[in-house]
Amino acid sequence: DQCRGWRMCVSACPYKKVYFNHNTGKAEKCTLCRERTDRGEEPMCVVCCPAHARIFGDLDDPDSEISQTILNRKAWTLLENQGTRPSVHYFE
């Protein structure tokens, strides 16, 4: 909401996932369908993935599917050493 359209955040994003929306004149990024997750639903990318390659859940709940998957499989995050506190994990 505070974006002024200067595009500095686009080049500053360490993940290179912020993009400039020319229609709105603002920088944007994926919110993991916050409107859905606020209602307790999964993001559409998780629901629609035909390979079931995405898992979404509560990392603070040790019994959640995602926490158990991270515990039992080799997982890594991107740019954790840069203090980004990532919540997206990748698996082999």
PDB file with one MODEL, atoms N, CA, C and O in Angstrom:
MODEL        1
ATOM      1  N   ASP A   1       0.815  -1.209   0.000  1.00  0.00           N
ATOM      2  CA  ASP A   1       0.000   0.000   0.000  1.00  0.00           C
ATOM      3  C   ASP A   1       0.852   1.265   0.000  1.00  0.00           C
ATOM      4  O   ASP A   1       0.399   2.335  -0.406  1.00  0.00           O
ATOM      5  N   GLN A   2       2.094   1.125   0.462  1.00  0.00           N
ATOM      6  CA  GLN A   2       2.955   2.298   0.532  1.00  0.00           C
ATOM      7  C   GLN A   2       3.850   2.441  -0.692  1.00  0.00           C
ATOM      8  O   GLN A   2       4.649   3.375  -0.771  1.00  0.00           O
ATOM      9  N   CYS A   3       3.724   1.529  -1.641  1.00  0.00           N
ATOM     10  CA  CYS A   3       4.562   1.576  -2.836  1.00  0.00           C
ATOM     11  C   CYS A   3       4.323   2.867  -3.606  1.00  0.00           C
ATOM     12  O   CYS A   3       3.185   3.273  -3.840  1.00  0.00           O
ATOM     13  N   ARG A   4       5.427   3.502  -3.992  1.00  0.00           N
ATOM     14  CA  ARG A   4       5.346   4.741  -4.753  1.00  0.00           C
ATOM     15  C   ARG A   4       5.754   4.539  -6.214  1.00  0.00           C
ATOM     16  O   ARG A   4       5.784   5.490  -6.994  1.00  0.00           O
ATOM     17  N   GLY A   5       6.065   3.300  -6.572  1.00  0.00           N
ATOM     18  CA  GLY A   5       6.390   3.003  -7.958  1.00  0.00           C
ATOM     19  C   GLY A   5       7.802   3.296  -8.377  1.00  0.00           C
ATOM     20  O   GLY A   5       8.080   3.394  -9.572  1.00  0.00           O
ATOM     21  N   TRP A   6       8.709   3.441  -7.426  1.00  0.00           N
ATOM     22  CA  TRP A   6      10.087   3.767  -7.756  1.00  0.00           C
ATOM     23  C   TRP A   6      10.897   2.538  -8.170  1.00  0.00           C
ATOM     24  O   TRP A   6      11.976   2.691  -8.741  1.00  0.00           O
ATOM     25  N   ARG A   7      10.416   1.343  -7.903  1.00  0.00           N
ATOM     26  CA  ARG A   7      11.002   0.063  -8.319  1.00  0.00           C
ATOM     27  C   ARG A   7      12.310  -0.307  -7.623  1.00  0.00           C
ATOM     28  O   ARG A   7      12.978  -1.251  -8.046  1.00  0.00           O
ATOM     29  N   MET A   8      12.690   0.404  -6.577  1.00  0.00           N
ATOM     30  CA  MET A   8      13.930   0.061  -5.877  1.00  0.00           C
ATOM     31  C   MET A   8      13.809  -1.294  -5.179  1.00  0.00           C
ATOM     32  O   MET A   8      14.793  -2.029  -5.096  1.00  0.00           O
ATOM     33  N   CYS A   9      12.632  -1.634  -4.681  1.00  0.00           N
ATOM     34  CA  CYS A   9      12.458  -2.917  -3.994  1.00  0.00           C
ATOM     35  C   CYS A   9      12.587  -4.082  -4.966  1.00  0.00           C
ATOM     36  O   CYS A   9      12.955  -5.184  -4.559  1.00  0.00           O
ATOM     37  N   VAL A  10      12.294  -3.859  -6.235  1.00  0.00           N
ATOM     38  CA  VAL A  10      12.420  -4.916  -7.235  1.00  0.00           C
ATOM     39  C   VAL A  10      13.881  -5.346  -7.339  1.00  0.00           C
ATOM     40  O   VAL A  10      14.179  -6.541  -7.335  1.00  0.00           O
ATOM     41  N   SER A  11      14.780  -4.393  -7.430  1.00  0.00           N
ATOM     42  CA  SER A  11      16.200  -4.738  -7.549  1.00  0.00           C
ATOM     43  C   SER A  11      16.803  -5.142  -6.209  1.00  0.00           C
ATOM     44  O   SER A  11      17.824  -5.830  -6.187  1.00  0.00           O
ATOM     45  N   ALA A  12      16.206  -4.738  -5.096  1.00  0.00           N
ATOM     46  CA  ALA A  12      16.754  -5.052  -3.778  1.00  0.00           C
ATOM     47  C   ALA A  12      16.340  -6.422  -3.263  1.00  0.00           C
ATOM     48  O   ALA A  12      16.963  -6.929  -2.330  1.00  0.00           O
ATOM     49  N   CYS A  13      15.320  -7.036  -3.830  1.00  0.00           N
ATOM     50  CA  CYS A  13      14.831  -8.321  -3.334  1.00  0.00           C
ATOM     51  C   CYS A  13      15.907  -9.393  -3.494  1.00  0.00           C
ATOM     52  O   CYS A  13      16.334  -9.667  -4.616  1.00  0.00           O
ATOM     53  N   PRO A  14      16.357 -10.009  -2.389  1.00  0.00           N
ATOM     54  CA  PRO A  14      17.417 -11.016  -2.510  1.00  0.00           C
ATOM     55  C   PRO A  14      16.968 -12.271  -3.247  1.00  0.00           C
ATOM     56  O   PRO A  14      17.799 -13.018  -3.765  1.00  0.00           O
ATOM     57  N   TYR A  15      15.661 -12.508  -3.298  1.00  0.00           N
ATOM     58  CA  TYR A  15      15.130 -13.688  -3.979  1.00  0.00           C
ATOM     59  C   TYR A  15      14.793 -13.413  -5.447  1.00  0.00           C
ATOM     60  O   TYR A  15      14.511 -14.344  -6.202  1.00  0.00           O
ATOM     61  N   LYS A  16      14.819 -12.159  -5.848  1.00  0.00           N
ATOM     62  CA  LYS A  16      14.472 -11.750  -7.215  1.00  0.00           C
ATOM     63  C   LYS A  16      13.044 -12.171  -7.568  1.00  0.00           C
ATOM     64  O   LYS A  16      12.782 -12.627  -8.681  1.00  0.00           O
ATOM     65  N   LYS A  17      12.123 -12.015  -6.608  1.00  0.00           N
ATOM     66  CA  LYS A  17      10.737 -12.421  -6.815  1.00  0.00           C
ATOM     67  C   LYS A  17       9.754 -11.253  -6.728  1.00  0.00           C
ATOM     68  O   LYS A  17       8.547 -11.459  -6.858  1.00  0.00           O
ATOM     69  N   VAL A  18      10.235 -10.056  -6.514  1.00  0.00           N
ATOM     70  CA  VAL A  18       9.373  -8.882  -6.544  1.00  0.00           C
ATOM     71  C   VAL A  18       9.360  -8.388  -7.980  1.00  0.00           C
ATOM     72  O   VAL A  18      10.406  -8.294  -8.622  1.00  0.00           O
ATOM     73  N   TYR A  19       8.180  -8.077  -8.477  1.00  0.00           N
ATOM     74  CA  TYR A  19       8.077  -7.607  -9.852  1.00  0.00           C
ATOM     75  C   TYR A  19       7.246  -6.327  -9.888  1.00  0.00           C
ATOM     76  O   TYR A  19       6.477  -6.038  -8.972  1.00  0.00           O
ATOM     77  N   PHE A  20       7.417  -5.586 -10.946  1.00  0.00           N
ATOM     78  CA  PHE A  20       6.676  -4.336 -11.095  1.00  0.00           C
ATOM     79  C   PHE A  20       5.464  -4.581 -11.976  1.00  0.00           C
ATOM     80  O   PHE A  20       5.596  -5.038 -13.112  1.00  0.00           O
ATOM     81  N   ASN A  21       4.288  -4.279 -11.453  1.00  0.00           N
ATOM     82  CA  ASN A  21       3.043  -4.431 -12.184  1.00  0.00           C
ATOM     83  C   ASN A  21       2.763  -3.109 -12.903  1.00  0.00           C
ATOM     84  O   ASN A  21       2.426  -2.109 -12.268  1.00  0.00           O
ATOM     85  N   HIS A  22       2.903  -3.113 -14.202  1.00  0.00           N
ATOM     86  CA  HIS A  22       2.714  -1.879 -14.974  1.00  0.00           C
ATOM     87  C   HIS A  22       1.258  -1.422 -14.973  1.00  0.00           C
ATOM     88  O   HIS A  22       0.986  -0.239 -15.176  1.00  0.00           O
ATOM     89  N   ASN A  23       0.318  -2.341 -14.747  1.00  0.00           N
ATOM     90  CA  ASN A  23      -1.104  -1.959 -14.710  1.00  0.00           C
ATOM     91  C   ASN A  23      -1.439  -1.152 -13.461  1.00  0.00           C
ATOM     92  O   ASN A  23      -2.216  -0.199 -13.524  1.00  0.00           O
ATOM     93  N   THR A  24      -0.852  -1.534 -12.320  1.00  0.00           N
ATOM     94  CA  THR A  24      -1.149  -0.835 -11.065  1.00  0.00           C
ATOM     95  C   THR A  24      -0.116   0.226 -10.735  1.00  0.00           C
ATOM     96  O   THR A  24      -0.367   1.110  -9.915  1.00  0.00           O
ATOM     97  N   GLY A  25       1.069   0.140 -11.384  1.00  0.00           N
ATOM     98  CA  GLY A  25       2.134   1.090 -11.086  1.00  0.00           C
ATOM     99  C   GLY A  25       2.814   0.801  -9.758  1.00  0.00           C
ATOM    100  O   GLY A  25       3.445   1.686  -9.180  1.00  0.00           O
ATOM    101  N   LYS A  26       2.691  -0.452  -9.259  1.00  0.00           N
ATOM    102  CA  LYS A  26       3.267  -0.811  -7.967  1.00  0.00           C
ATOM    103  C   LYS A  26       4.051  -2.112  -8.057  1.00  0.00           C
ATOM    104  O   LYS A  26       3.799  -2.950  -8.922  1.00  0.00           O
ATOM    105  N   ALA A  27       5.000  -2.261  -7.151  1.00  0.00           N
ATOM    106  CA  ALA A  27       5.745  -3.509  -7.027  1.00  0.00           C
ATOM    107  C   ALA A  27       4.873  -4.510  -6.279  1.00  0.00           C
ATOM    108  O   ALA A  27       4.136  -4.143  -5.364  1.00  0.00           O
ATOM    109  N   GLU A  28       4.965  -5.776  -6.677  1.00  0.00           N
ATOM    110  CA  GLU A  28       4.147  -6.816  -6.058  1.00  0.00           C
ATOM    111  C   GLU A  28       4.960  -8.087  -5.886  1.00  0.00           C
ATOM    112  O   GLU A  28       5.999  -8.268  -6.522  1.00  0.00           O
ATOM    113  N   LYS A  29       4.478  -8.959  -5.024  1.00  0.00           N
ATOM    114  CA  LYS A  29       5.065 -10.279  -4.849  1.00  0.00           C
ATOM    115  C   LYS A  29       3.961 -11.230  -4.422  1.00  0.00           C
ATOM    116  O   LYS A  29       2.871 -10.804  -4.040  1.00  0.00           O
ATOM    117  N   CYS A  30       4.249 -12.497  -4.490  1.00  0.00           N
ATOM    118  CA  CYS A  30       3.274 -13.517  -4.098  1.00  0.00           C
ATOM    119  C   CYS A  30       2.990 -13.396  -2.604  1.00  0.00           C
ATOM    120  O   CYS A  30       3.913 -13.239  -1.805  1.00  0.00           O
ATOM    121  N   THR A  31       1.734 -13.470  -2.234  1.00  0.00           N
ATOM    122  CA  THR A  31       1.339 -13.430  -0.823  1.00  0.00           C
ATOM    123  C   THR A  31       0.871 -14.793  -0.340  1.00  0.00           C
ATOM    124  O   THR A  31       0.316 -14.915   0.752  1.00  0.00           O
ATOM    125  N   LEU A  32       1.098 -15.828  -1.163  1.00  0.00           N
ATOM    126  CA  LEU A  32       0.596 -17.176  -0.867  1.00  0.00           C
ATOM    127  C   LEU A  32      -0.912 -17.149  -0.629  1.00  0.00           C
ATOM    128  O   LEU A  32      -1.430 -17.838   0.251  1.00  0.00           O
ATOM    129  N   CYS A  33      -1.596 -16.350  -1.420  1.00  0.00           N
ATOM    130  CA  CYS A  33      -3.060 -16.243  -1.348  1.00  0.00           C
ATOM    131  C   CYS A  33      -3.512 -15.934   0.079  1.00  0.00           C
ATOM    132  O   CYS A  33      -4.304 -16.674   0.663  1.00  0.00           O
ATOM    133  N   ARG A  34      -3.016 -14.863   0.618  1.00  0.00           N
ATOM    134  CA  ARG A  34      -3.321 -14.506   2.008  1.00  0.00           C
ATOM    135  C   ARG A  34      -4.810 -14.494   2.305  1.00  0.00           C
ATOM    136  O   ARG A  34      -5.229 -14.862   3.403  1.00  0.00           O
ATOM    137  N   GLU A  35      -5.612 -14.075   1.336  1.00  0.00           N
ATOM    138  CA  GLU A  35      -7.054 -14.062   1.556  1.00  0.00           C
ATOM    139  C   GLU A  35      -7.578 -15.476   1.803  1.00  0.00           C
ATOM    140  O   GLU A  35      -8.551 -15.655   2.535  1.00  0.00           O
ATOM    141  N   ARG A  36      -6.948 -16.467   1.206  1.00  0.00           N
ATOM    142  CA  ARG A  36      -7.341 -17.871   1.420  1.00  0.00           C
ATOM    143  C   ARG A  36      -6.781 -18.402   2.739  1.00  0.00           C
ATOM    144  O   ARG A  36      -7.500 -19.030   3.516  1.00  0.00           O
ATOM    145  N   THR A  37      -5.496 -18.149   2.988  1.00  0.00           N
ATOM    146  CA  THR A  37      -4.885 -18.684   4.203  1.00  0.00           C
ATOM    147  C   THR A  37      -5.477 -18.053   5.457  1.00  0.00           C
ATOM    148  O   THR A  37      -5.522 -18.695   6.506  1.00  0.00           O
ATOM    149  N   ASP A  38      -5.933 -16.804   5.363  1.00  0.00           N
ATOM    150  CA  ASP A  38      -6.613 -16.173   6.498  1.00  0.00           C
ATOM    151  C   ASP A  38      -7.907 -16.899   6.847  1.00  0.00           C
ATOM    152  O   ASP A  38      -8.369 -16.853   7.987  1.00  0.00           O
ATOM    153  N   ARG A  39      -8.493 -17.576   5.843  1.00  0.00           N
ATOM    154  CA  ARG A  39      -9.726 -18.351   6.070  1.00  0.00           C
ATOM    155  C   ARG A  39      -9.431 -19.816   6.403  1.00  0.00           C
ATOM    156  O   ARG A  39     -10.352 -20.620   6.552  1.00  0.00           O
ATOM    157  N   GLY A  40      -8.151 -20.158   6.519  1.00  0.00           N
ATOM    158  CA  GLY A  40      -7.774 -21.526   6.837  1.00  0.00           C
ATOM    159  C   GLY A  40      -7.661 -22.427   5.620  1.00  0.00           C
ATOM    160  O   GLY A  40      -7.554 -23.646   5.758  1.00  0.00           O
ATOM    161  N   GLU A  41      -7.683 -21.842   4.431  1.00  0.00           N
ATOM    162  CA  GLU A  41      -7.563 -22.608   3.192  1.00  0.00           C
ATOM    163  C   GLU A  41      -6.116 -22.578   2.701  1.00  0.00           C
ATOM    164  O   GLU A  41      -5.336 -21.714   3.101  1.00  0.00           O
ATOM    165  N   GLU A  42      -5.769 -23.516   1.842  1.00  0.00           N
ATOM    166  CA  GLU A  42      -4.430 -23.550   1.268  1.00  0.00           C
ATOM    167  C   GLU A  42      -4.343 -22.591   0.079  1.00  0.00           C
ATOM    168  O   GLU A  42      -5.354 -22.296  -0.558  1.00  0.00           O
ATOM    169  N   PRO A  43      -3.127 -22.104  -0.221  1.00  0.00           N
ATOM    170  CA  PRO A  43      -2.948 -21.271  -1.411  1.00  0.00           C
ATOM    171  C   PRO A  43      -3.330 -22.056  -2.670  1.00  0.00           C
ATOM    172  O   PRO A  43      -3.227 -23.282  -2.696  1.00  0.00           O
ATOM    173  N   MET A  44      -3.764 -21.352  -3.696  1.00  0.00           N
ATOM    174  CA  MET A  44      -4.194 -22.015  -4.928  1.00  0.00           C
ATOM    175  C   MET A  44      -3.074 -22.797  -5.598  1.00  0.00           C
ATOM    176  O   MET A  44      -3.350 -23.811  -6.238  1.00  0.00           O
ATOM    177  N   CYS A  45      -1.828 -22.368  -5.478  1.00  0.00           N
ATOM    178  CA  CYS A  45      -0.737 -23.123  -6.097  1.00  0.00           C
ATOM    179  C   CYS A  45      -0.601 -24.501  -5.469  1.00  0.00           C
ATOM    180  O   CYS A  45      -0.209 -25.452  -6.146  1.00  0.00           O
ATOM    181  N   VAL A  46      -0.916 -24.624  -4.192  1.00  0.00           N
ATOM    182  CA  VAL A  46      -0.875 -25.918  -3.507  1.00  0.00           C
ATOM    183  C   VAL A  46      -2.067 -26.768  -3.950  1.00  0.00           C
ATOM    184  O   VAL A  46      -1.922 -27.955  -4.242  1.00  0.00           O
ATOM    185  N   VAL A  47      -3.229 -26.152  -3.995  1.00  0.00           N
ATOM    186  CA  VAL A  47      -4.451 -26.870  -4.372  1.00  0.00           C
ATOM    187  C   VAL A  47      -4.386 -27.362  -5.814  1.00  0.00           C
ATOM    188  O   VAL A  47      -4.813 -28.480  -6.102  1.00  0.00           O
ATOM    189  N   CYS A  48      -3.862 -26.549  -6.717  1.00  0.00           N
ATOM    190  CA  CYS A  48      -3.906 -26.851  -8.147  1.00  0.00           C
ATOM    191  C   CYS A  48      -2.715 -27.639  -8.679  1.00  0.00           C
ATOM    192  O   CYS A  48      -2.749 -28.074  -9.830  1.00  0.00           O
ATOM    193  N   CYS A  49      -1.681 -27.835  -7.900  1.00  0.00           N
ATOM    194  CA  CYS A  49      -0.485 -28.516  -8.406  1.00  0.00           C
ATOM    195  C   CYS A  49      -0.812 -29.972  -8.730  1.00  0.00           C
ATOM    196  O   CYS A  49      -1.132 -30.744  -7.827  1.00  0.00           O
ATOM    197  N   PRO A  50      -0.736 -30.359 -10.000  1.00  0.00           N
ATOM    198  CA  PRO A  50      -1.109 -31.725 -10.375  1.00  0.00           C
ATOM    199  C   PRO A  50      -0.141 -32.778  -9.839  1.00  0.00           C
ATOM    200  O   PRO A  50      -0.511 -33.945  -9.715  1.00  0.00           O
ATOM    201  N   ALA A  51       1.087 -32.385  -9.520  1.00  0.00           N
ATOM    202  CA  ALA A  51       2.078 -33.334  -9.016  1.00  0.00           C
ATOM    203  C   ALA A  51       2.114 -33.376  -7.486  1.00  0.00           C
ATOM    204  O   ALA A  51       2.875 -34.148  -6.904  1.00  0.00           O
ATOM    205  N   HIS A  52       1.296 -32.551  -6.839  1.00  0.00           N
ATOM    206  CA  HIS A  52       1.291 -32.452  -5.368  1.00  0.00           C
ATOM    207  C   HIS A  52       2.703 -32.168  -4.846  1.00  0.00           C
ATOM    208  O   HIS A  52       3.150 -32.746  -3.855  1.00  0.00           O
ATOM    209  N   ALA A  53       3.382 -31.267  -5.538  1.00  0.00           N
ATOM    210  CA  ALA A  53       4.769 -30.947  -5.226  1.00  0.00           C
ATOM    211  C   ALA A  53       4.900 -29.882  -4.140  1.00  0.00           C
ATOM    212  O   ALA A  53       6.012 -29.566  -3.718  1.00  0.00           O
ATOM    213  N   ARG A  54       3.790 -29.332  -3.690  1.00  0.00           N
ATOM    214  CA  ARG A  54       3.838 -28.272  -2.680  1.00  0.00           C
ATOM    215  C   ARG A  54       3.104 -28.718  -1.423  1.00  0.00           C
ATOM    216  O   ARG A  54       2.056 -29.361  -1.484  1.00  0.00           O
ATOM    217  N   ILE A  55       3.689 -28.355  -0.279  1.00  0.00           N
ATOM    218  CA  ILE A  55       3.054 -28.625   1.012  1.00  0.00           C
ATOM    219  C   ILE A  55       2.967 -27.294   1.730  1.00  0.00           C
ATOM    220  O   ILE A  55       3.945 -26.548   1.781  1.00  0.00           O
ATOM    221  N   PHE A  56       1.812 -26.994   2.280  1.00  0.00           N
ATOM    222  CA  PHE A  56       1.624 -25.738   2.994  1.00  0.00           C
ATOM    223  C   PHE A  56       1.149 -26.067   4.398  1.00  0.00           C
ATOM    224  O   PHE A  56       0.294 -26.935   4.577  1.00  0.00           O
ATOM    225  N   GLY A  57       1.691 -25.388   5.388  1.00  0.00           N
ATOM    226  CA  GLY A  57       1.243 -25.656   6.748  1.00  0.00           C
ATOM    227  C   GLY A  57       1.916 -24.772   7.771  1.00  0.00           C
ATOM    228  O   GLY A  57       2.625 -23.822   7.439  1.00  0.00           O
ATOM    229  N   ASP A  58       1.675 -25.109   9.022  1.00  0.00           N
ATOM    230  CA  ASP A  58       2.159 -24.340  10.163  1.00  0.00           C
ATOM    231  C   ASP A  58       3.517 -24.866  10.612  1.00  0.00           C
ATOM    232  O   ASP A  58       3.605 -25.964  11.159  1.00  0.00           O
ATOM    233  N   LEU A  59       4.564 -24.098  10.386  1.00  0.00           N
ATOM    234  CA  LEU A  59       5.903 -24.505  10.792  1.00  0.00           C
ATOM    235  C   LEU A  59       6.056 -24.511  12.309  1.00  0.00           C
ATOM    236  O   LEU A  59       6.965 -25.155  12.833  1.00  0.00           O
ATOM    237  N   ASP A  60       5.187 -23.808  13.018  1.00  0.00           N
ATOM    238  CA  ASP A  60       5.255 -23.773  14.481  1.00  0.00           C
ATOM    239  C   ASP A  60       4.575 -24.979  15.123  1.00  0.00           C
ATOM    240  O   ASP A  60       4.712 -25.195  16.327  1.00  0.00           O
ATOM    241  N   ASP A  61       3.849 -25.761  14.340  1.00  0.00           N
ATOM    242  CA  ASP A  61       3.182 -26.963  14.839  1.00  0.00           C
ATOM    243  C   ASP A  61       4.051 -28.170  14.494  1.00  0.00           C
ATOM    244  O   ASP A  61       4.125 -28.553  13.326  1.00  0.00           O
ATOM    245  N   PRO A  62       4.706 -28.772  15.474  1.00  0.00           N
ATOM    246  CA  PRO A  62       5.602 -29.889  15.173  1.00  0.00           C
ATOM    247  C   PRO A  62       4.891 -31.115  14.600  1.00  0.00           C
ATOM    248  O   PRO A  62       5.546 -31.989  14.032  1.00  0.00           O
ATOM    249  N   ASP A  63       3.581 -31.196  14.736  1.00  0.00           N
ATOM    250  CA  ASP A  63       2.825 -32.328  14.207  1.00  0.00           C
ATOM    251  C   ASP A  63       2.247 -32.074  12.821  1.00  0.00           C
ATOM    252  O   ASP A  63       1.634 -32.965  12.234  1.00  0.00           O
ATOM    253  N   SER A  64       2.437 -30.857  12.287  1.00  0.00           N
ATOM    254  CA  SER A  64       1.884 -30.552  10.968  1.00  0.00           C
ATOM    255  C   SER A  64       2.629 -31.335   9.894  1.00  0.00           C
ATOM    256  O   SER A  64       3.767 -31.759  10.096  1.00  0.00           O
ATOM    257  N   GLU A  65       1.978 -31.521   8.756  1.00  0.00           N
ATOM    258  CA  GLU A  65       2.593 -32.267   7.655  1.00  0.00           C
ATOM    259  C   GLU A  65       3.899 -31.630   7.215  1.00  0.00           C
ATOM    260  O   GLU A  65       4.873 -32.336   6.954  1.00  0.00           O
ATOM    261  N   ILE A  66       3.935 -30.319   7.129  1.00  0.00           N
ATOM    262  CA  ILE A  66       5.145 -29.653   6.665  1.00  0.00           C
ATOM    263  C   ILE A  66       6.281 -29.802   7.668  1.00  0.00           C
ATOM    264  O   ILE A  66       7.424 -30.028   7.270  1.00  0.00           O
ATOM    265  N   SER A  67       5.993 -29.682   8.955  1.00  0.00           N
ATOM    266  CA  SER A  67       7.034 -29.846   9.975  1.00  0.00           C
ATOM    267  C   SER A  67       7.584 -31.262   9.959  1.00  0.00           C
ATOM    268  O   SER A  67       8.793 -31.460  10.083  1.00  0.00           O
ATOM    269  N   GLN A  68       6.716 -32.238   9.810  1.00  0.00           N
ATOM    270  CA  GLN A  68       7.140 -33.634   9.760  1.00  0.00           C
ATOM    271  C   GLN A  68       7.966 -33.914   8.498  1.00  0.00           C
ATOM    272  O   GLN A  68       8.939 -34.666   8.542  1.00  0.00           O
ATOM    273  N   THR A  69       7.574 -33.310   7.387  1.00  0.00           N
ATOM    274  CA  THR A  69       8.308 -33.498   6.137  1.00  0.00           C
ATOM    275  C   THR A  69       9.706 -32.902   6.244  1.00  0.00           C
ATOM    276  O   THR A  69      10.677 -33.521   5.809  1.00  0.00           O
ATOM    277  N   ILE A  70       9.817 -31.715   6.817  1.00  0.00           N
ATOM    278  CA  ILE A  70      11.124 -31.081   7.002  1.00  0.00           C
ATOM    279  C   ILE A  70      11.990 -31.924   7.922  1.00  0.00           C
ATOM    280  O   ILE A  70      13.194 -32.053   7.698  1.00  0.00           O
ATOM    281  N   LEU A  71      11.393 -32.493   8.945  1.00  0.00           N
ATOM    282  CA  LEU A  71      12.125 -33.317   9.898  1.00  0.00           C
ATOM    283  C   LEU A  71      12.638 -34.613   9.271  1.00  0.00           C
ATOM    284  O   LEU A  71      13.743 -35.062   9.574  1.00  0.00           O
ATOM    285  N   ASN A  72      11.834 -35.207   8.400  1.00  0.00           N
ATOM    286  CA  ASN A  72      12.139 -36.536   7.868  1.00  0.00           C
ATOM    287  C   ASN A  72      12.816 -36.562   6.500  1.00  0.00           C
ATOM    288  O   ASN A  72      13.251 -37.620   6.045  1.00  0.00           O
ATOM    289  N   ARG A  73      12.907 -35.417   5.846  1.00  0.00           N
ATOM    290  CA  ARG A  73      13.549 -35.371   4.533  1.00  0.00           C
ATOM    291  C   ARG A  73      14.616 -34.298   4.537  1.00  0.00           C
ATOM    292  O   ARG A  73      14.563 -33.360   5.332  1.00  0.00           O
ATOM    293  N   LYS A  74      15.578 -34.435   3.654  1.00  0.00           N
ATOM    294  CA  LYS A  74      16.630 -33.432   3.540  1.00  0.00           C
ATOM    295  C   LYS A  74      16.030 -32.171   2.922  1.00  0.00           C
ATOM    296  O   LYS A  74      15.556 -32.196   1.787  1.00  0.00           O
ATOM    297  N   ALA A  75      16.053 -31.084   3.665  1.00  0.00           N
ATOM    298  CA  ALA A  75      15.462 -29.825   3.205  1.00  0.00           C
ATOM    299  C   ALA A  75      16.489 -28.708   3.316  1.00  0.00           C
ATOM    300  O   ALA A  75      17.390 -28.765   4.153  1.00  0.00           O
ATOM    301  N   TRP A  76      16.353 -27.702   2.475  1.00  0.00           N
ATOM    302  CA  TRP A  76      17.202 -26.524   2.567  1.00  0.00           C
ATOM    303  C   TRP A  76      16.379 -25.286   2.255  1.00  0.00           C
ATOM    304  O   TRP A  76      15.295 -25.373   1.678  1.00  0.00           O
ATOM    305  N   THR A  77      16.903 -24.143   2.640  1.00  0.00           N
ATOM    306  CA  THR A  77      16.265 -22.855   2.391  1.00  0.00           C
ATOM    307  C   THR A  77      17.228 -21.984   1.597  1.00  0.00           C
ATOM    308  O   THR A  77      18.415 -22.294   1.488  1.00  0.00           O
ATOM    309  N   LEU A  78      16.721 -20.917   1.055  1.00  0.00           N
ATOM    310  CA  LEU A  78      17.545 -19.991   0.282  1.00  0.00           C
ATOM    311  C   LEU A  78      17.907 -18.765   1.114  1.00  0.00           C
ATOM    312  O   LEU A  78      17.055 -18.189   1.791  1.00  0.00           O
ATOM    313  N   LEU A  79      19.154 -18.380   1.058  1.00  0.00           N
ATOM    314  CA  LEU A  79      19.663 -17.130   1.626  1.00  0.00           C
ATOM    315  C   LEU A  79      19.434 -16.972   3.129  1.00  0.00           C
ATOM    316  O   LEU A  79      19.348 -15.849   3.626  1.00  0.00           O
ATOM    317  N   GLU A  80      19.336 -18.078   3.846  1.00  0.00           N
ATOM    318  CA  GLU A  80      19.147 -18.007   5.296  1.00  0.00           C
ATOM    319  C   GLU A  80      20.314 -17.274   5.955  1.00  0.00           C
ATOM    320  O   GLU A  80      20.126 -16.568   6.946  1.00  0.00           O
ATOM    321  N   ASN A  81      21.518 -17.440   5.406  1.00  0.00           N
ATOM    322  CA  ASN A  81      22.703 -16.790   5.959  1.00  0.00           C
ATOM    323  C   ASN A  81      22.678 -15.267   5.800  1.00  0.00           C
ATOM    324  O   ASN A  81      23.522 -14.578   6.372  1.00  0.00           O
ATOM    325  N   GLN A  82      21.732 -14.741   5.040  1.00  0.00           N
ATOM    326  CA  GLN A  82      21.604 -13.295   4.874  1.00  0.00           C
ATOM    327  C   GLN A  82      20.545 -12.712   5.808  1.00  0.00           C
ATOM    328  O   GLN A  82      20.175 -11.544   5.685  1.00  0.00           O
ATOM    329  N   GLY A  83      20.061 -13.531   6.739  1.00  0.00           N
ATOM    330  CA  GLY A  83      19.104 -13.043   7.728  1.00  0.00           C
ATOM    331  C   GLY A  83      17.692 -12.871   7.207  1.00  0.00           C
ATOM    332  O   GLY A  83      16.921 -12.084   7.756  1.00  0.00           O
ATOM    333  N   THR A  84      17.337 -13.601   6.147  1.00  0.00           N
ATOM    334  CA  THR A  84      16.012 -13.430   5.542  1.00  0.00           C
ATOM    335  C   THR A  84      14.918 -14.211   6.277  1.00  0.00           C
ATOM    336  O   THR A  84      13.736 -14.015   5.993  1.00  0.00           O
ATOM    337  N   ARG A  85      15.281 -15.083   7.205  1.00  0.00           N
ATOM    338  CA  ARG A  85      14.338 -15.919   7.962  1.00  0.00           C
ATOM    339  C   ARG A  85      13.326 -16.593   7.029  1.00  0.00           C
ATOM    340  O   ARG A  85      12.122 -16.376   7.165  1.00  0.00           O
ATOM    341  N   PRO A  86      13.801 -17.400   6.091  1.00  0.00           N
ATOM    342  CA  PRO A  86      12.907 -18.004   5.112  1.00  0.00           C
ATOM    343  C   PRO A  86      11.941 -19.017   5.733  1.00  0.00           C
ATOM    344  O   PRO A  86      12.271 -19.724   6.684  1.00  0.00           O
ATOM    345  N   SER A  87      10.769 -19.057   5.173  1.00  0.00           N
ATOM    346  CA  SER A  87       9.778 -20.048   5.612  1.00  0.00           C
ATOM    347  C   SER A  87       9.450 -21.018   4.490  1.00  0.00           C
ATOM    348  O   SER A  87       8.592 -21.886   4.645  1.00  0.00           O
ATOM    349  N   VAL A  88      10.133 -20.871   3.358  1.00  0.00           N
ATOM    350  CA  VAL A  88       9.974 -21.799   2.243  1.00  0.00           C
ATOM    351  C   VAL A  88      11.155 -22.747   2.280  1.00  0.00           C
ATOM    352  O   VAL A  88      12.311 -22.326   2.320  1.00  0.00           O
ATOM    353  N   HIS A  89      10.843 -24.048   2.265  1.00  0.00           N
ATOM    354  CA  HIS A  89      11.877 -25.084   2.295  1.00  0.00           C
ATOM    355  C   HIS A  89      11.819 -25.874   0.995  1.00  0.00           C
ATOM    356  O   HIS A  89      10.750 -26.063   0.415  1.00  0.00           O
ATOM    357  N   TYR A  90      12.975 -26.329   0.550  1.00  0.00           N
ATOM    358  CA  TYR A  90      13.086 -27.107  -0.676  1.00  0.00           C
ATOM    359  C   TYR A  90      13.589 -28.496  -0.328  1.00  0.00           C
ATOM    360  O   TYR A  90      14.383 -28.662   0.598  1.00  0.00           O
ATOM    361  N   PHE A  91      13.126 -29.495  -1.072  1.00  0.00           N
ATOM    362  CA  PHE A  91      13.478 -30.886  -0.813  1.00  0.00           C
ATOM    363  C   PHE A  91      14.068 -31.519  -2.059  1.00  0.00           C
ATOM    364  O   PHE A  91      13.784 -31.099  -3.181  1.00  0.00           O
ATOM    365  N   GLU A  92      14.887 -32.529  -1.849  1.00  0.00           N
ATOM    366  CA  GLU A  92      15.435 -33.288  -2.974  1.00  0.00           C
ATOM    367  C   GLU A  92      14.382 -34.216  -3.500  1.00  0.00           C
ATOM    368  O   GLU A  92      14.630 -34.955  -4.453  1.00  0.00           O
TER     369      GLU A  92
ENDMDL
END
